[in-house]
Structure formats: structure tokens, C-alpha cells
């Protein structure tokens, strides 16, 4: 799935979106409304929705950069549109 692929057209559904909201809450400590997945069904759209929520947190160090993401930056991978999950 690419950053511009639609979550629902790629097989996502409301139950999976609910699980993702819970995972985002646990990982980043932010409350993302479930309707955000329906209004912005792409990774890029959700990133725009999440950015202000993450910026407003006082505990910025609470969400470490995942090892895989850090490794991509170490090897010089700069094209986020090419990332497939």
C-alpha cells in the first residue's frame, strides 16, 4: 500500500480502522477520531490530520522513531511514495 492509496479500496474496513486508531493512541499518545479515516483514507491524508496532534503534545520524546524508519534514513532512502507495506 502506498501513501496515496485509499485505505478502503485497499481492503480496509471500519473494524480495522478502529484497531489503527487504538494503535496510534498507544504509540503516539494522540486521539485521532475514527471519522478521520473516512475523511482522509490515505496515509498522506492521515499524516496531515495527525501532524497538528503530534505537534501539540508536550511529551515529544514519547514516540521514538521505529527502527525500520531510522534504517531507511540511514541508507539514504528519501522517496516516501515508493514505500510499500
C-alpha atoms as a printed R data frame, in Angstrom:
   type eleno elety resid chain resno       x      y      z
1  ATOM     1    CA   UNK     A     1   0.000  0.000  0.000
2  ATOM     2    CA   UNK     A     2   1.394  3.387 -0.993
3  ATOM     3    CA   UNK     A     3   0.914  6.676  0.816
4  ATOM     4    CA   UNK     A     4  -1.698  7.797 -1.725
5  ATOM     5    CA   UNK     A     5  -3.664  4.515 -1.900
6  ATOM     6    CA   UNK     A     6  -7.176  4.598 -0.464
7  ATOM     7    CA   UNK     A     7  -7.457  2.648  2.804
8  ATOM     8    CA   UNK     A     8 -10.916  1.294  1.996
9  ATOM     9    CA   UNK     A     9 -10.235  0.497 -1.659
10 ATOM    10    CA   UNK     A    10  -7.210 -1.489 -0.478
11 ATOM    11    CA   UNK     A    11  -9.361 -3.738  1.707
12 ATOM    12    CA   UNK     A    12  -9.617 -1.638  4.879
13 ATOM    13    CA   UNK     A    13 -12.864 -1.542  6.838
14 ATOM    14    CA   UNK     A    14 -14.239  0.182  9.924
15 ATOM    15    CA   UNK     A    15 -13.091 -2.528 12.345
16 ATOM    16    CA   UNK     A    16  -9.534 -2.310 11.030
17 ATOM    17    CA   UNK     A    17  -9.689  1.498 11.186
18 ATOM    18    CA   UNK     A    18 -10.751  1.201 14.848
19 ATOM    19    CA   UNK     A    19  -7.739 -1.004 15.552
20 ATOM    20    CA   UNK     A    20  -5.461  1.533 13.862
21 ATOM    21    CA   UNK     A    21  -6.908  4.381 15.941
22 ATOM    22    CA   UNK     A    22  -6.149  2.337 19.053
23 ATOM    23    CA   UNK     A    23  -2.610  1.610 17.875
24 ATOM    24    CA   UNK     A    24  -1.988  5.292 17.094
25 ATOM    25    CA   UNK     A    25  -3.252  6.193 20.567
26 ATOM    26    CA   UNK     A    26  -0.906  3.672 22.176
27 ATOM    27    CA   UNK     A    27   2.112  4.525 20.032
28 ATOM    28    CA   UNK     A    28   1.859  8.297 19.762
29 ATOM    29    CA   UNK     A    29  -0.455  9.204 22.636
30 ATOM    30    CA   UNK     A    30  -2.902 11.096 20.412
31 ATOM    31    CA   UNK     A    31  -6.660 10.840 19.990
32 ATOM    32    CA   UNK     A    32  -7.478 10.523 16.307
33 ATOM    33    CA   UNK     A    33 -11.224 10.411 15.640
34 ATOM    34    CA   UNK     A    34 -12.377  7.358 13.697
35 ATOM    35    CA   UNK     A    35 -14.067  9.634 11.163
36 ATOM    36    CA   UNK     A    36 -10.567 10.810 10.132
37 ATOM    37    CA   UNK     A    37 -10.135  7.505  8.281
38 ATOM    38    CA   UNK     A    38 -13.319  8.168  6.322
39 ATOM    39    CA   UNK     A    39 -12.450 11.807  5.595
40 ATOM    40    CA   UNK     A    40  -8.774 11.122  4.749
41 ATOM    41    CA   UNK     A    41  -8.497  7.490  3.626
42 ATOM    42    CA   UNK     A    42  -4.828  7.707  2.556
43 ATOM    43    CA   UNK     A    43  -1.639  7.630  4.598
44 ATOM    44    CA   UNK     A    44  -0.789 11.090  3.252
45 ATOM    45    CA   UNK     A    45  -4.180 12.469  4.309
46 ATOM    46    CA   UNK     A    46  -3.958 10.919  7.759
47 ATOM    47    CA   UNK     A    47  -0.453 12.340  8.175
48 ATOM    48    CA   UNK     A    48  -1.845 15.819  7.582
49 ATOM    49    CA   UNK     A    49  -4.519 15.165 10.206
50 ATOM    50    CA   UNK     A    50  -2.010 13.728 12.690
51 ATOM    51    CA   UNK     A    51   0.661 16.426 12.310
52 ATOM    52    CA   UNK     A    52  -1.093 19.107 14.420
53 ATOM    53    CA   UNK     A    53  -1.993 16.499 17.054
54 ATOM    54    CA   UNK     A    54   1.623 15.372 17.314
55 ATOM    55    CA   UNK     A    55   2.930 18.946 17.354
56 ATOM    56    CA   UNK     A    56   0.656 19.862 20.246
57 ATOM    57    CA   UNK     A    57   1.985 17.115 22.531
58 ATOM    58    CA   UNK     A    58   4.169 18.207 25.412
59 ATOM    59    CA   UNK     A    59   5.980 14.853 25.628
60 ATOM    60    CA   UNK     A    60   7.637 14.881 22.205
61 ATOM    61    CA   UNK     A    61  10.068 12.101 23.131
62 ATOM    62    CA   UNK     A    62   7.207  9.683 23.871
63 ATOM    63    CA   UNK     A    63   7.178  8.351 20.291
64 ATOM    64    CA   UNK     A    64  10.571  7.018 19.271
65 ATOM    65    CA   UNK     A    65  11.376  6.621 15.582
66 ATOM    66    CA   UNK     A    66  10.811  2.983 14.588
67 ATOM    67    CA   UNK     A    67  13.961  1.035 13.768
68 ATOM    68    CA   UNK     A    68  12.845  0.364 10.185
69 ATOM    69    CA   UNK     A    69  12.222  4.072  9.539
70 ATOM    70    CA   UNK     A    70  15.556  5.013 11.066
71 ATOM    71    CA   UNK     A    71  17.295  2.408  8.884
72 ATOM    72    CA   UNK     A    72  15.660  3.764  5.707
73 ATOM    73    CA   UNK     A    73  17.058  7.201  6.513
74 ATOM    74    CA   UNK     A    74  20.489  5.737  7.255
75 ATOM    75    CA   UNK     A    75  20.691  4.136  3.813
76 ATOM    76    CA   UNK     A    76  19.548  7.345  2.160
77 ATOM    77    CA   UNK     A    77  16.055  6.288  1.141
78 ATOM    78    CA   UNK     A    78  14.232  9.571  0.532
79 ATOM    79    CA   UNK     A    79  11.175  8.712 -1.621
80 ATOM    80    CA   UNK     A    80   8.240  8.072  0.777
81 ATOM    81    CA   UNK     A    81   5.870  7.454 -2.162
82 ATOM    82    CA   UNK     A    82   7.854  4.380 -3.121
83 ATOM    83    CA   UNK     A    83   7.407  2.688  0.262
84 ATOM    84    CA   UNK     A    84   5.094 -0.299  0.037
85 ATOM    85    CA   UNK     A    85   3.767 -2.140  3.060
